[in-house]
Amino acid sequence: MITSANLRTVFDARQKREAILKIEQEMASPHFWEDREHSTLRSRELAALKREVQHIDALTSEVKTLQELLQLSGEDEAMHREI
């Protein structure tokens, strides 16, 4: 069963942004690139996190837009169905 707690974990953009910063700081180390396997894994992880955050941001923007449209539509039932 999907719960709001599960969704918060999956969609926790703040936590993902923190992970991005941590990896970027790690990558700034001159020794980071010496371990090719580790650096490749971390680079892939960074790319995946960035994609996830972009997706979360896009969804958040869509939700805000829909909320604003619902608010503007007032009691217009036809508009509510369209939204």
C-alpha positions in Angstrom: 0.0 0.0 0.0 1.3 3.5 -0.9 1.2 5.9 2.0 1.9 9.5 2.3 5.0 8.7 4.3 6.3 6.5 1.4 5.6 9.2 -1.1 7.4 11.8 1.0 10.5 9.5 1.0 10.3 8.9 -2.7 9.7 12.5 -3.6 11.9 14.2 -0.9 13.5 16.8 -3.2 15.3 18.4 -0.3 17.1 15.2 0.7 17.9 14.5 -3.0 19.4 18.1 -3.3 21.5 17.5 -0.3 22.8 14.2 -1.8 23.6 16.1 -5.0 25.6 18.7 -3.1 27.5 15.9 -1.2 28.4 14.1 -4.4 29.4 17.4 -6.1 31.7 18.2 -3.2 33.1 14.7 -3.3 33.8 15.1 -7.1 35.7 18.3 -6.4 38.3 16.4 -4.6 41.4 15.9 -6.7 41.6 12.2 -5.6 38.0 11.5 -6.6 38.9 10.5 -10.1 41.7 8.1 -9.1 39.2 5.3 -8.5 37.6 5.0 -11.9 34.9 2.5 -10.8 33.8 4.5 -7.8 33.8 7.8 -9.8 31.8 6.3 -12.5 29.2 5.0 -10.1 29.0 8.3 -8.3 28.7 10.2 -11.5 25.8 8.0 -12.6 24.2 8.4 -9.2 24.5 12.2 -9.5 22.9 12.3 -12.9 20.0 10.1 -11.7 19.4 12.4 -8.7 19.4 15.5 -10.9 16.9 13.9 -13.2 14.7 12.9 -10.2 14.8 16.4 -8.8 13.9 17.9 -12.2 11.0 15.6 -12.4 9.8 16.4 -8.9 10.2 20.2 -9.6 8.1 19.8 -12.8 5.4 17.9 -10.9 5.3 20.4 -8.1 5.0 23.2 -10.7 2.1 21.4 -12.4 0.3 20.8 -9.1 0.7 24.5 -8.2 -0.7 25.5 -11.6 -3.7 23.2 -11.2 -4.4 24.5 -7.7 -4.3 28.1 -9.0 -6.6 27.2 -11.9 -9.1 25.5 -9.4 -9.0 28.6 -7.2 -9.6 30.9 -10.2 -12.4 28.8 -11.5 -14.5 29.3 -8.3 -17.7 27.4 -8.5 -17.6 26.8 -12.3 -18.3 23.1 -12.6 -17.5 23.0 -16.3 -14.1 24.5 -15.6 -13.5 22.0 -12.7 -14.2 19.1 -15.1 -11.7 20.5 -17.6 -9.0 21.0 -15.0 
